[in-house]
Amino acid sequence: MSLDPKIKQLREFKEKAKLGGGEERIASQHAKGKLTARERIEILLDEGSFREIDIYVARHAGEFDLNTYHPTGDGVVTGYG
């Protein structure tokens, strides 16, 4: 069994995660004159130096309708650079 499909799936998930809440939320931030968290990180740090961690983290809560929206990384960008 090849690992290629699993690796492809992880890469696709990571690309989706980099969109944060999705194209609509990014457009909403830009409409308010704001940058996304990842865009601010790109400005603050040297190019290519940021290493994101916990991008695959997800919450497992059902209270207060928290199970209806599942942002990747639990809605937080963490890393070092």
N, C-alpha and C positions, 0 to 999 in steps of 0.2 A: 504494500500500500504506500502510495506516494504522499508526502506531506505538502506538496504543492497546492492542493485545493485549500487546505487549512491556512497556509501562509498567505494565500491570496485573500481569503476571507478576513484574516487579521489586518492586512493592509487596507482593504476596503473599509473595514470598521474604523481604522485609525483616520483615514481620510474623511469619513463622515463625522467623526468626533471633532476634527479640526474645524468643522463648520459650526461648532457650538450648538446653539438651539436651532440652527438651520438658516437658510438664505433669508427668510422673512425677518428673523430676529436680528440678523446682521444689518439688513436694510433699515430696520427700525432704529438701531443704534446710530447708523450713519445719518438718518433723517434728523436725529436729535443733535447732530454735530459731534457725536462721540465715536471713539474707536472701540473695537472689541478688545477684550483682555489680551488675546494673542497678538493683535496689532500693536498694542502698547508695549508688550514684551519685546517685539521685534525692534521697536524704536529705542528702547532702553538698553538692550544688550548688543554686544558685537554679533555681527552676522554669523549664523550657524553655531553659536555657542550655547544656545538654550537646549537643555535636555529635559523633556517633559517626562514626569513620572505619574503613575496612577491614572493614566488616560482610560483604562478599561474598568475602573471602579464604578460600581452601580449600587444604588440604595435598594434595600429590601424592606420597605415599610408600606403598610397598607392603611395606616391611620391618616385621617384628615385628607383623604383623596390623594395622598402622595404617590400612589401607584399608577396614576393616570399620566404622568409626565416623567420620562426617564432621560434626563440629560446625561450624556457620557461624562465620565470623570466626576459625576455627582454635581455638575455645574460649577466646578472649581478647577482652575488651571494651576497645577503645582509642578515645580521643577527647579532646576538650578542652571546657572550660566555665567 
